[in-house]
Amino acid sequence: MNKEKIEKLLFIVPTCLFLLTISIFPFLYSVYLSLFQAKLTKMHKKFFIGWENYQYILFEDDIFPTAIKNTFMIAFSSITIEIILGFIMAKIFFEIRHLKISNVLRTVTIMPIMLTPLCVGLVFLYILNPTLGIFSYILETFFGIEPFAYLGKPIPAKISIIAINSWQWTPFMMILLLAGLMTVPNEQYEAAKIDGANWYHVMTKIEIPSILSFVLLGVVLRLIECIRLFDIIYVTTRGGPGIATEVMAYFTYRTEFRSFQVGTGSASAVIILIISLIVTTIAVMLLRKVEKNEDFS
């Protein structure tokens, strides 16, 4: 028994040390730094100020509240678009699942997920270029719309970020919803056909209730991803124009590595973590409630 316990410890300890090094220690160190006024270039001269960094970010700073609003606006808009388009795509693939070419089409469809957000941002940065971009060429050639700086004006910049984010992650939502549609028993479709139900009744009464847990799972995972959205913003708009597309993750980066305010940046990182925990906890509670209702029914 002692030998078995030692063997178990030898397997567990390296993993625990790895997690401690890359996650727990940086988090605790961030909490520690958030209580100090410290500059990245003068870390040896930091001094304790308590909760002043949190007070400044939440109640005195004008940018961080805007970053919170922008983050959740982008998250809500992107996830809504992804659910709608993802369901439509999932429904199409569900209907053609018996065709051999459907596997190839699914593989092609999920390719945007395989790309890193940095590459996606760079690609769309060239596409939306007002002078050389293909988007400007299409609008001017076919619709007669004069090109302008799509990423240089507040509303077009926000729409562009939402479109880029949705383009990359809609296939992810499509995979989840397609998996949900595959779980719907064929007997329900046959019963609906016998009762004379049309496509709308089948969708609202059978399919959507059956895949609701899959939708909530996708919302939880996408919320986590959107809260830490950084790469696309960094490549395309840098939070601009002004602070129109400033998000929480980019605010933290800019505060720590542009302004060198490590204490303030660490405080914002801790706040982002707390917001993430609150949002995901609520979403997981809803997911469990839906699953219990499904089991009960």
N, C-alpha and C positions, 0 to 999 in steps of 0.2 A: 504493500500500500504506500509506503514512504517513497519507494522508487517511482510509483505511478504519479504521485503528487508532484515530485520533482520534475518529472517529464512534462506534466501539464504546465507547471510554472515556466519551464524553459520555452514552451511554445507561446505562452501568454505574455510574458515579460517584454520581449522585443516589440510586440504590437503595442502594448501599453506605453512603452518608452517612445515609440514613434508618434503615437497620438498625443502624448504629453508634449513632445517637442514641437510639433507642427500646428497644434490647435489650442490646447489648454494653456500652455505657457504664453504664447502671443496674446491670447485673450486676457489673461490675468495681468500681463504687462501693459496692455492697452488701458485696462481699468486703472492701473497704478498711475500711468502717465496722464490720464484724464484729470487727475486731481492736482496736477502741477501746471504751472506756467513754464513752458519749456520751448526752446527753439531748437530745430534740428542741427543747427550749426554751433549751438552752445549748450549741449546737453548737460555739461558739468555745472552749469549755473542755474539749473531749474530750482524753483522754490514752490512750496506747498500753498495752494489757494483753495482747496476744498472743492465745493460744488460750483464755483464761479464759472468754469468753462461750460457746464451744462446750463446754467442760468443765462449766460451770454448767448449760447446757440439757440435756445428755445424761446427766449423772451426779448432779446435785444438785437440779435442779428436779423437782417432782412432777407438774407439769401437762403438760409437753411429751411425756413417754413415754405418758401417758394419751391425749393428742391423737393420737399415732401409732397407738395401738391402736384408738381410735375411728374414725380415718380408714380404716384397712384393714378394720375390721369392717363399716363402712358400705359400703365399696367391694365387699368380697366378697359381702355379702348382696344389695346392689342388683344387681350384675352377674349373680349366680346367678338371681335372680328375672327379670331382663330377658332372659336367655338362654332360660329355660323358657317364659315368656309370649311372648317374641318368636318362638320357634320355632312355638308353637301358632298364633299369629296368621299367621305366614308360611305355615304349612301350609294354613290356611283360605283365604288369598288365592291360594295356588297352585292349590287345587282349584277355585276359582271364577273363575280368570283369564280364562275364555272369556266370562264375563258382562260386559255393558256397564257395569253398575253397580259393578263391582269397582274401576274407576279412581276413581270418586267416593268410594267407601268408603275407599280407600287415602289419598286426599287428606284426608279427615276424620280418619283415624286418626293421621296424622303431624302434626296441628296442635299437640300439646303441645311438639314440638321447636321450633316457631317462636316460642314464648313465651320471654321472658327468665326466668331462674331467680328474679329479684327479683319479677316479677309472679306466678309460680307460688307462691312463698313467701307472698305477701300473700293470694292466693286461699285457700290451704289454712289460713292463719292464721284467716280468718273461718269456713271450713268446720269447723275443729276447736275453735271457740270453745265452751266448755262451756255458756254461757248462750244465745247467739244462733245458734250454728252448726247447720247442717242435719244434720251427723253425729250430734250429741247428740240431735236431734229424732227421727231414724230409730231410734237405739238405744233410746230411751225409749219411743217409740210402738209399735214392732213387736216389741221384744225385752224390754222392761221393765227395761233397764239404766239405772241412775241416772247422769247425766252427771258427769264429773269433769274436772279439768285434764289433758287428754291430753298437753300439752306441759310440764306442771309436775311430772311424775314421771319418774324416770330411764328405766325400761324402756318405758313408752308413748311417751316423747319419742324414744327411739332408733328404735322401730318406726315412728313417724310420719315421721321424717326418711328412713328407708329407703323407706317407701311413697311419699313425695312424689318422691324421687329416681328411683325405679323407674317411677312413673307418667309422668314427663316423658321418660325415655330409652328405655323399652321400644319405642316406635315406631322409634327409630333402629336398634336391634338387629333388629327385624322387617324393616326394609328390607334390611339386610345379608344376613340369612338367606334372605329371599325371592329376592334376587339369586343366592345360592348354589344354591337349589333350581332356579332357571331354567337353571343350567348343567348339571344332571344330564341325560344323554342319554335320550331316550325309549326307546331300545333296551333299557336296563337295566330300566325298568319293564315293558316287554313280556316280557322274559325271565323276570322275577320272577313275572309273572302266569301264564306258561306252566308254570313250575315249581310253581305253587300256593302261593307265599309269601303270608302274611297281612300285614296292615299293620305289625305289630311287626317282622317280618323286613325288610320294605322300609325301615322307618325306621332300624333299627340297622345293617343291612348295606349299604344303598345311600345313603340320604340323609345321615345323620350323618357318615360318612367323607368324603362329597363336599363337605360344607359346613364341615368342620373348620377349614380355613384362614380362612374368613369369620368363624367364631366367634372364632378367636384374634385376627384383625384388630379385631373389635369389642371384645374384652377389652382389647387394647392402648390403643385410643382412649378407652375408658371409664375405664380405670385412670388415664390422664393427667387426665381430667376430674374424677374422684373425689378424686385427690390434692390438687387445687386447689379443692375444694368450699368455698364461702364464702357465696354469696348466700342460699341457703335457710337456712343456720344463722343468719346475721345477722338475717334477717327474723323467723324463727320462735322460736328458743330462745336466741339469743345465747350458745351454748355450754352452756346450763343444761339442767335444774336442777343447780346446782353446776358440775361439769365433765363431766356425763354425756354431752353431745354436743359437747364441745370437739374441734375438728379442727385440723390443723396450720396451715392458712391463716388460720383465725380466731385462733389463738394468736399468729401473727405480727402480725396487725392489732391485736389487743388490746395486745400488748407495745409496739408502736411508737406507736400513736395514742391509746391510753388511758393507759398507764403512761409513755409518752414515752421508753422505753428503746430508743433507736435501735440501739445496738450489739448488744444481745441479740436484738432483732427481726431485724436483718440476718443475724445468725448462724443464726437459725432458718430464714430464707428460703434461705440457702445450703444448709442441711441438707436442706430440702424438695427443692431442685433435685437434690442428690446422690441422694437416695432415688428421685426420679422417674427419673433417668438409669439407676440400677441396675435398677429394676423394668421399665422399658420396654426396656432392652437385653436382659434375660433373656426377656421376652415376644417381642421381635422375633427372637431366636435360635430360640425354639421355633417361631415362625411360619415361618421359613425352613426349618427342619428338616422341618416338616409338608409344605411345598410341594415340597421335594426328594423326599420319600417318594412324594408323589402323582405327580410327574413320572416317578419311577423305575417306579412301578407302571403 
